[in-house]
Amino acid sequence: MNKHHIAEWFNELQDRICAGLESLDGGTKFQTDHWEREGGGGGRSRIIQKGDLIEKGGVGFSAVYGVLHPKIQQSLKITLEKSEFFATGVSIVLHPYNPYVPIIHMNVRYFELSDGRWWFGGGIDVTPHYVVVDDAVWFHRYLKRVCDEHHPDYYAKFKKWADDYFYLPHRQETRGIGGIFFDRLVAMLPINKEGRFDFVKAVGESFLPIYSHLANAHRHESYGEKEMAWQLHRRSRYVEFNLVYDQGTKFGLDSNGRTESILMSMPPLARWEYNYVPEPDTPEAHTQNWLRKDIEWVSLEH
């Protein structure tokens, strides 16, 4: 197994997920853009818009290489004068029409340096406009089963990592209900490179069943202007996180990636209302109260 085999699997994962999402949406097809990166490599951005379920979404594949930008070398604490890299992966963000269907994000990736170092990273997380406790419990229990099949410590460790990562410190709130997040996964006895990749593949394959379950549970619920206004508010928090804190966004821009592909995660519309606070004892206030770290969803009574 080498970097080219890994990139090929990610490329095929993009194909399978896009086919599944087209079937799930039922109203439109993906638009495909092939692009090349100045300095080495390229990718395939697939965008879905104005469907029956999805207002805007993207499933991106990339395999890029070249000389590391000095900013990235500094962040990775690499001292070689001209270190070269190879990076490949799949990244997904979907923004639905219905405010009761959540935003979902997934990323699986592989990174390799010219000095022989390598690692895997990724994760999957959900950002509901309205937190539904049953959905959150189901989602986290599903992820725990995926993690437990590969290592008993994965879920607790990666769930905590997601809570800490998908957090807006300037708001003192989480982006959503979390999920799992991991980075710098290397070989570590008794887990070799193939074992790490097997786990990453399992995370990638979990996307379609997870999103299909959450979307089908709520896509036909009725909503009005109040729910749409709250959706735009919640989307604004998503934008803030992606532009201020997201490591993938920073890496893509610093490595001279394709801007349209990097920013495909942005919602089509969002709104910032000055000093907005939801009214007490409303579904919006209920959701706001759940936007905190360290909720043990898998053991929550519901």
C-alpha angles and dihedrals in degrees: 000000000000137000093276093055090050092049091049091054091050090049091053091046089058089053093051095046094048092050090049093048093049089054092046094048095044095189109075146008135240122267111222126213121184114203140179127216119227103238097032144328132010143200152217122263117198117193128189120194141171097008129146093269108012121061093185133349143152138207110192132189123189140171110183134166143171141096115340117248112245091243091057092045089054094048091049091044093235114162100187111115095230111013117179124212143195120204130178137166152118124263127188136186124170127189112192128204096231113076089214091062111078131233110251132200132187133173131177119178149163128211128191132181129208090243090066100260118133141168144174127230141171145104145186129244139171128222110194120197084209118026111230107192095208090054092048092050092048092048095050093044089052091052091047091056090051091049095043091057088065107030133350092226098050101086099049093044097044094040090056089046090054092048090054096041101045092054131117105213092186088059096033090226138107120249090239139313093319123222124192131322130179139167141176093033105172134166111293124168123295090015116072129189092275090052092053091048091049089058093048089050091052090053090050093049091050093066100082098047091045096049094041091055095048095043097046091049093062113012094103098046114121120245140171144196094298093056092044091052090052090048090056090049092052090047089056090062089052090054092048092054096046095048099040107031113013111116093202092057091050093047092049094050094042092049092052094250125167107288096210090053094046093050097042086106091073115107118241090242136014135165137214114200114187114257093343116185121176117239115261120265094018129123087251092055089046090056092046090055091057094055096099139105131261101027107158096223097171092061097036115127110232 
